């Protein structure tokens, strides 16, 4: 084997080794996305009978969205009062309404940009209220580090939502990720119910940061193709 052939083989091996972590990350992202989509579709199927019943009552998806936000505010108040079990249970119930409003919108043919804007805006209000409640809960119990982690988790949650919003504005699909809103509600709610709010917050601090970075990377990789497609669609002359 010549020196040149040996160099080529070594370069190919090095490239294969360097590509392996990226392949592993891609496989992990694909698996988590499929699990998330499977759970989400299962919840939608479960809510379809209720959504069909509501469709004929005059109740709109916006009504359900506002009801979910109101329930979240109630759950936050319960957490501030010190009852994590009921606070977590109400929080999960409020989170399920976030799936119900979308299902109702599709079944009743009421999906709209206005409804989507209201839904995403009130989602941020709901999350902010719950994180504020948890920050207070940890503060009065003398846990300043946990309060700081709550702030970090809130920042991560905002970044997860913001990166998707900016990607949508750029025409790039960026709905994937490990810690989307549904997962955050589920983890936080269960953590409170079982008396592990700090563990839930620490888990979400890591997973929201990972998801935000994952989405940022996805968008940066997709931008050249999106820009090229936009240039190709411009009229000549």
C-alpha positions, 0 to 999 in steps of 0.5 A: 500500500502506498503512502498516499493510499494509507493517508486516504484510508486514515482520512476516511477512518477519521471522518467516519469517527468524527461523523459517528457522534453526529449520527448518534445525535441524529438517531437520538433526536429521531427516536425522541421525536417519534416517541413525542409524536406517538404520545401526542397523536394518542392524546389527540385521539383520546380527546376527539370524542370530547372535542366533537361534543364541544364543537356543537356547543358553541365553545371555541378553541380560544375558550379552552385555551383561556380555561387552561391558562386560568387553571394554570394560574390556580395551580400556581396559587396552590403551589404558592400556598405550599400544596405541591400535590394538588398544584401539580395535578391541576397543572397537568390537567391544565396542560391537557387542555393545550392538546384539547384546544388544538384538537377542537380547532381541527375538528370544528374547522376553527384553526386560525392564525389568531387562535395560534397566536393567542395559544402560544402567548398564553402558554408563555404566561402559564409557564411564567406563572408556574415558574414564578410560583416554584421560585417563591416556593423554594425561596421561602424554604431557604433554597436559593440554588433551586431558585436560580435553577428555576430561572435557568429553566425558565430561560431555557423554556423561553428559548425553546419556544423562541427558536421555533417561532423564529424558525417558523418566521424563516420558513424552517420547520423546527418543531423537534426536540426533547423538551417541548411544552408537553414534556415540560408540563408532564415532568414538572407536574409529576415532579410536584405530585411525587414531591420532587420539584427540585429534581424536576427543575434540574431535569428541565434545566438540562433538557430545555438547554439541550433542546434550545441548542438542538433547535438553534443547530437545526436552523443554522444548518437549514438556513443556507438551503432556505436562502437558496430556495428563496433566491430561486423563487425570485422573479427574473429581471 
